[in-house]
């Protein structure tokens, strides 16, 4: 013998079902909007370069998640971390920096332009720097310390005083 229980629908139950349906629809809309965040799959320590195999994109399910996190793997790959990144957590963009183009103590070329004249010399940076940073560099021939802008090719464009 089989027993069958028949549930009576109440106004409170109907309202609760409507709320659940609305929340499901809102969650589906968030997925449809394509809101994703990049999270790590393993611990990444400060100073490490972030590799693509260490990352994955996940849909955002928390509507209260504040901005400032990486939303694309391309934003993160090749960057250097400023702090420890934990697995499954969003990656704040502020926790990443561009890799240094020049390293302190390395040898590089200094270029100084005045009109059509170009003066070039060997130099040694006194600090690590990324492309576009203004740094102090020692001229290896004269020992004079000058300021210059790091260029994409690893040279430093000396500033006129």
C-alpha positions in Angstrom: 0.0 0.0 0.0 1.4 3.4 -1.0 0.7 6.6 0.8 0.6 9.9 -1.0 0.9 13.2 0.8 -0.7 16.1 -0.8 0.8 19.5 0.1 -1.5 22.4 0.3 -0.1 25.6 -1.3 -0.1 28.5 1.0 0.5 32.2 0.2 3.8 32.1 2.2 5.1 29.1 0.3 4.2 30.8 -3.0 6.1 33.9 -2.0 9.1 31.8 -1.0 9.1 30.0 -4.3 8.9 33.3 -6.1 11.9 34.6 -4.2 13.9 31.5 -5.0 13.0 31.8 -8.7 14.0 35.4 -8.7 17.4 34.7 -7.1 18.1 31.9 -9.6 17.2 34.3 -12.4 19.5 37.0 -11.0 22.3 34.5 -10.7 21.7 33.3 -14.3 21.8 37.0 -15.4 25.2 37.5 -13.7 26.5 34.4 -15.6 25.0 35.7 -18.8 26.7 39.1 -18.3 30.0 37.3 -18.5 31.2 38.5 -15.1 34.2 36.4 -14.3 37.2 36.7 -12.0 40.6 35.1 -12.2 41.7 33.0 -9.3 44.9 31.0 -8.6 45.0 27.2 -8.5 48.1 27.2 -6.2 49.9 29.4 -3.8 51.9 32.1 -5.6 54.5 33.9 -3.4 55.7 37.5 -3.6 58.2 38.1 -6.3 57.1 35.1 -8.4 56.1 35.5 -12.0 52.5 34.4 -12.6 52.1 31.6 -15.2 49.0 30.7 -17.1 48.9 27.2 -15.7 48.5 28.7 -12.2 45.2 30.5 -13.1 41.6 29.8 -13.9 38.6 32.0 -14.7 35.5 31.5 -12.6 32.0 33.0 -12.8 31.2 35.6 -10.1 28.5 34.4 -7.8 28.8 37.1 -5.1 26.9 40.2 -6.2 28.6 42.2 -3.5 32.1 41.6 -4.8 33.9 44.9 -5.1 35.9 45.8 -8.1 39.7 45.9 -8.3 40.1 42.2 -9.2 41.6 40.7 -12.3 38.8 39.7 -14.8 41.0 38.3 -17.5 43.9 35.9 -17.5 45.7 38.2 -19.9 45.8 40.9 -17.2 47.7 38.5 -14.9 50.0 36.3 -16.9 53.6 37.4 -16.8 53.1 39.9 -14.0 55.1 39.8 -10.7 53.2 39.4 -7.4 53.7 41.9 -4.6 52.1 39.6 -2.0 51.1 36.0 -1.5 48.1 34.9 -3.7 46.0 32.1 -2.2 44.2 29.4 -4.3 40.6 30.0 -5.1 40.8 33.8 -4.2 40.3 36.6 -6.6 43.5 38.4 -7.6 43.6 42.1 -6.8 45.2 44.1 -9.6 47.0 46.1 -6.9 48.9 42.9 -5.9 50.6 42.7 -9.3 53.3 44.7 -11.0 55.1 44.8 -14.3 58.4 42.9 -14.5 61.5 45.0 -14.2 63.1 45.9 -17.5 66.5 46.8 -15.8 68.0 45.3 -12.7 70.2 47.1 -10.2 73.9 46.7 -10.9 73.4 45.4 -14.4 75.2 47.0 -17.4 73.2 49.0 -19.9 73.5 51.8 -22.4 72.8 55.5 -21.6 71.6 57.7 -24.4 71.4 61.5 -24.3 69.8 63.4 -27.2 70.3 67.1 -28.0 68.9 68.0 -31.4 70.6 65.7 -34.0 73.5 64.8 -31.6 73.3 61.6 -29.6 75.8 60.8 -26.8 75.9 57.2 -25.7 77.8 55.7 -22.7 77.8 52.6 -20.5 75.9 52.8 -17.3 74.7 50.9 -14.3 71.3 51.4 -12.7 71.2 52.1 -9.0 67.7 50.5 -8.6 65.4 48.1 -10.3 62.9 49.7 -12.7 60.1 48.9 -15.2 59.7 50.5 -18.6 58.8 54.2 -18.2 60.2 54.6 -14.7 62.6 57.4 -13.9 65.7 56.1 -12.2 69.2 57.1 -11.2 72.1 55.6 -13.2 75.8 55.8 -12.8 77.9 56.5 -15.9 80.6 53.9 -15.8 83.1 56.0 -17.7 82.9 59.2 -15.5 81.2 58.0 -12.3 78.6 60.7 -12.5 75.1 59.8 -11.4 72.3 60.9 -13.8 68.5 60.5 -14.0 66.9 58.9 -16.9 63.8 57.1 -18.2 63.9 53.4 -18.8 63.0 52.5 -22.4 61.4 49.3 -23.7 64.7 48.1 -25.3 66.5 48.2 -21.8 68.4 51.4 -22.4 68.0 54.6 -20.4 67.2 58.0 -22.0 69.1 60.5 -19.9 67.2 63.7 -18.9 68.7 67.1 -19.6 69.3 69.3 -16.5 
